[in-house]
Amino acid sequence: MNHLTPAIVAQSAVRRLPRPALLLLCLAYILPGFVARDPWRGTDMVAFGYMRALAQGHTDWLAPQLLGMAPDTLGLLPYWLGAWALQGLGTVLPPELAARIPFIAMLVLTLWATWHGVYWLARSRGAQPVAFAFGGEAQPADYACAMADGALLALLACLGLAQPSHEVTSYLTQLCCTTLVFFALAGAPHLRWRPVLALVAGLLGLVLSGAPTLALLYGAGGAALCLLEYRCALQTRAGARWWGLMVVALSLGAALLAWQLDLLRWHATLPQADDSASLARLLLWFTWPAWPLALWTLWRWRKQIATRAPHRHLLLPLWFVLVSLGATLTTQPADRALLLALPALAALAAFALPTLSRSVAALVDWFTLLFFSSCAIAIWVVWISTQTHIPAKPAANVAKLAPGFVPEFSMLALLLALVASAAWCALVGWRAKRHRAAIWKSLVLPAAGSTLSWVLLMTLWLPMLNYGRSDAPQVRAIVAALGQGTSGCVAAQRLSRNQVAALQYHGKLQLLPADSHHTCDWLIAPADTPAPHHSARWQEQQRIARPTDAKDVLVLYRRRPT
């Protein structure tokens, strides 16, 4: 009997969440944002630019460059994956979609590894609920399945997961590899070869995607946990010792690989006092609603945490969360580092579910219902206003924020949005009537609400978001200004990686460095840079700003006649 556990769960409370519904929810979350979207400015556009350069053979695979500029991240694995996908699928799919195929697979793998990792954590001896005197307690397999469902729902509900998980960047690669390591260490006492393969893939992927330090820290925590279990004989001594040595060996191998590739660099920056407020806000909204449930788990399961015997279902996700929080406080961008904490935080949140009272569960349901219903209504109102100008004020606000934007109507987008909204209404009614005893019930509405908002944004608002977050409108204006007088090339001076990638992809321009010997008739430079080299040879023609950012201005120069 497990006297330290606070979980009192009957068999009736671990009924399965319907598999078709769960799969449809995951599908609705994964596909929007990957399909029919432009590469957005920033890391998404830059990564896509390097992928195209590699796929087209314009740069070296071990040292990729965009117009002489190396990537600002050390990991090359995401660029290789996107480039291979472009080479294999670029002729049958749009280039941006072809490059996203490996990243769709990585998001799927992230959700799969989270579910299975929590499943095996819930199967551990310390995680089992209290045994009833006359039976009727939850069976281990059913209990673990229900807890894994809850963790997956908690992960989908996290507000910060949506956008970063749909970008072709190293951060999604690191998220996937982190979750693989998490699954490997969670399933180590129960499985044989799958954890080994997952651990190798996860550690190797972290090293090659630019996070070797995290690989070492995750491996160190996993090895320490195995050694503690060996000392306390919580599993067979042979198994615990074997796994401890395995994790140590693979972690050292990852460190050696990182050292050989010159990837062991730590660019730590201590947070300033002025950053504390923004970091606090980031932690609050980015990890919502997982963080309150995780804190509740730490409180209700505190007796197990305080014991000398290690409990894998608590210490393992806690270690992953602490490592990711440390990276969030010491690296930039902070939100992308915090992304890696979400699977482990969802695991901790899942272990709060057996201990929630009915009143707390009802509070979560009502808050979620009001919040996401309000978000959905706001999205619909703005879209209707842009299409019909009724009401007029939202359309006027859009026109002010995005000058030149012309609303587009898509019947397919409308139908998908209507189906998602109808499904939300049906789910609210279903939640109010059925499965009241299921322990995962409190996270159904948060996960569905987050998915609903993401679907509506990626259907109804997608043209507006593409216009505001893509470089395509500015590039189209540049191409129109150039006309037919490019003579095959355009000189570029002090352009950023994002600007180079956008001009090459959206504008199909052949860019050459401004300081190289060329015969280009046109030159492009940011407005905040000095006059071009040999300025006497160039005459300013036009300044073109991004429609949604008046400070982002590119200047066109034309070569003076000789």
C-alpha positions, 0 to 999 in steps of 0.5 A, spaced: 500 500 500 502 506 498 501 511 504 504 517 501 500 518 495 494 523 495 491 520 489 484 517 491 482 514 484 476 509 483 476 505 477 470 509 474 474 515 474 479 512 469 474 511 463 478 512 457 477 519 453 474 517 446 480 515 442 477 518 435 476 525 439 483 525 442 486 524 435 481 529 432 483 534 437 491 533 436 490 533 428 486 540 429 491 543 433 497 540 428 495 542 421 493 549 422 499 553 422 503 549 417 498 549 411 497 555 407 501 560 411 507 564 408 514 564 412 513 569 417 518 574 419 524 572 424 526 566 425 521 562 421 523 566 415 531 566 416 531 558 417 527 557 411 532 561 407 538 557 409 533 551 407 532 553 400 540 555 399 542 548 402 537 545 397 539 549 391 546 547 392 548 555 393 552 554 400 556 548 403 552 543 408 557 544 414 557 551 413 551 554 410 550 562 408 546 567 406 549 572 402 556 571 406 552 571 413 552 564 417 546 562 421 546 565 428 544 559 431 550 553 432 545 547 430 544 545 423 540 539 424 533 543 422 536 546 416 538 539 413 531 536 415 528 542 411 533 542 405 532 534 405 524 535 405 525 541 399 529 536 395 524 530 396 518 534 396 519 541 393 516 539 386 510 536 388 508 541 394 509 548 395 516 550 398 514 552 404 509 546 405 515 541 403 520 544 408 515 544 414 513 536 413 519 534 418 517 539 423 510 536 422 512 530 424 516 532 430 510 536 433 506 529 432 512 525 435 512 531 441 505 529 443 506 522 442 512 522 447 509 526 452 503 521 452 507 515 453 512 518 458 507 520 462 503 513 461 510 510 464 511 515 470 504 513 472 505 506 472 511 507 477 510 504 484 510 511 487 505 514 483 499 509 484 493 511 488 491 508 494 488 501 495 481 501 497 479 496 503 474 492 499 477 493 492 474 498 486 481 502 486 483 504 479 487 499 475 494 501 474 494 501 466 487 504 466 490 509 471 496 511 467 492 511 461 487 517 464 493 520 467 497 520 460 490 523 457 490 529 462 498 530 460 496 531 453 490 535 454 495 540 459 500 540 453 495 542 448 492 547 453 498 551 454 498 558 450 505 558 449 505 552 445 501 554 439 506 559 435 513 556 436 511 549 435 509 551 428 515 554 425 521 551 422 526 553 427 531 549 431 526 550 437 521 545 435 527 540 434 529 542 441 522 541 443 521 534 440 528 532 442 527 534 449 521 530 449 524 524 447 529 524 452 523 525 457 520 519 454 526 515 455 528 516 462 520 515 464 520 508 460 527 506 462 524 501 468 519 498 464 521 498 457 527 495 453 529 498 447 525 503 445 527 508 451 535 507 448 533 509 441 529 515 444 535 517 448 540 516 443 535 520 438 534 525 443 541 527 445 544 527 438 538 531 436 539 536 442 547 537 440 545 537 433 540 543 434 544 547 438 543 545 445 548 541 447 548 544 454 541 542 455 543 535 453 548 534 458 544 537 464 538 532 462 543 526 461 546 528 468 539 528 472 537 522 469 543 518 471 543 521 478 535 519 478 537 512 476 543 511 481 539 514 487 534 508 485 539 503 485 541 505 492 534 505 494 533 499 490 526 502 488 527 497 481 532 491 480 539 493 482 541 490 475 536 494 471 537 501 475 545 500 475 545 498 467 540 504 465 545 509 470 551 507 466 547 507 459 545 514 461 552 516 463 555 513 457 550 516 452 551 523 455 558 523 455 558 521 448 553 527 446 558 531 450 564 529 446 560 530 439 559 537 441 566 538 443 568 535 436 563 540 432 565 546 437 558 546 439 560 547 447 559 554 447 554 557 453 552 564 452 549 565 458 546 572 460 544 574 467 537 577 467 537 584 469 532 587 474 528 591 469 527 584 466 523 581 472 517 584 470 517 581 463 519 574 465 514 574 470 508 575 465 512 570 460 511 565 465 504 566 467 501 566 460 506 562 456 505 556 461 498 557 463 494 553 465 499 548 466 503 552 472 498 552 477 496 545 476 504 543 477 504 548 483 498 544 486 502 537 484 508 539 488 504 541 494 499 535 494 505 530 493 510 534 497 511 528 502 513 523 496 518 529 494 521 530 501 522 522 502 529 520 501 527 515 496 526 518 489 520 518 486 521 518 478 514 521 476 515 527 480 523 528 480 524 527 473 519 532 470 521 537 476 528 536 473 526 538 466 522 544 468 528 546 472 533 546 467 528 549 462 527 555 467 534 556 468 535 556 460 529 561 460 533 566 465 540 566 462 538 565 454 535 569 449 529 569 446 526 567 453 520 564 450 523 559 446 527 557 451 521 556 456 518 552 450 522 546 452 519 546 459 512 545 457 511 537 456 514 536 463 510 541 466 504 538 463 506 531 466 506 535 473 500 538 471 497 531 470 498 529 477 494 534 480 488 531 477 487 526 482 487 531 487 482 536 485 476 537 488 469 538 485 469 546 486 476 547 483 474 543 477 468 547 476 472 553 477 477 551 471 471 549 467 467 556 468 474 560 467 476 556 461 469 557 458 468 564 459 475 566 456 476 562 450 468 563 448 470 571 449 476 569 444 472 566 439 467 571 439 472 577 438 475 573 432 469 572 429 466 579 430 473 582 427 472 577 421 465 579 420 467 586 420 472 586 415 468 582 410 462 587 411 464 593 415 458 591 420 460 593 426 465 598 423 470 600 428 473 593 428 474 594 420 477 601 421 482 598 427 484 593 422 485 598 416 489 603 421 494 597 423 495 594 417 494 600 411 493 597 404 490 590 407 485 588 402 480 582 406 480 576 402 474 571 403 475 563 403 469 558 403 474 553 405 476 557 411 469 559 413 467 552 413 473 550 417 471 555 422 464 554 423 466 546 424 470 548 429 466 553 433 460 548 432 464 542 435 466 547 441 459 548 442 457 541 442 463 539 447 461 544 452 454 541 452 458 534 452 462 536 458 456 539 462 452 532 462 457 526 461 464 523 464 463 527 470 468 522 474 473 522 469 480 525 472 482 528 465 475 532 465 478 539 468 483 539 462 478 538 456 475 545 455 482 548 456 485 544 451 479 544 446 479 552 447 486 553 445 485 549 439 479 552 437 482 559 438 488 557 434 484 554 428 480 560 428 486 564 427 489 560 422 483 560 418 479 567 419 485 571 420 490 568 416 490 573 411 491 579 416 496 575 419 500 573 413 499 581 411 502 583 418 507 578 419 510 576 412 515 580 408 511 579 402 507 585 401 514 589 402 517 585 397 512 585 392 512 593 393 520 593 391 519 588 385 514 593 382 519 599 383 524 595 380 520 593 374 524 590 368 530 594 370 534 589 374 539 586 369 539 580 372 541 582 379 540 587 385 546 589 390 545 588 397 548 592 403 547 591 410 541 587 409 539 582 415 538 575 414 531 575 414 531 581 409 535 577 404 531 570 405 525 574 404 527 578 398 530 571 395 524 567 396 518 572 395 521 577 390 526 571 386 531 576 386 539 575 385 542 578 390 550 580 390 554 583 396 554 591 395 562 591 396 563 585 390 565 587 383 558 587 379 554 590 374 547 591 378 543 597 376 540 597 383 542 596 390 537 595 396 539 597 403 536 599 410 534 606 411 538 606 418 544 605 414 549 609 411 549 611 404 552 606 400 559 604 398 561 609 392 555 613 393 556 618 388 555 612 383 548 611 386 542 615 386 536 614 391 530 612 388 524 610 393 523 608 400 519 602 401 516 601 408 513 594 411 505 596 411 505 594 418 511 597 421 513 604 418 520 604 422 522 598 417 524 601 411 528 599 405 531 604 400 532 603 393 538 606 389 539 606 382 546 606 379 547 613 375 548 613 368 556 613 366 
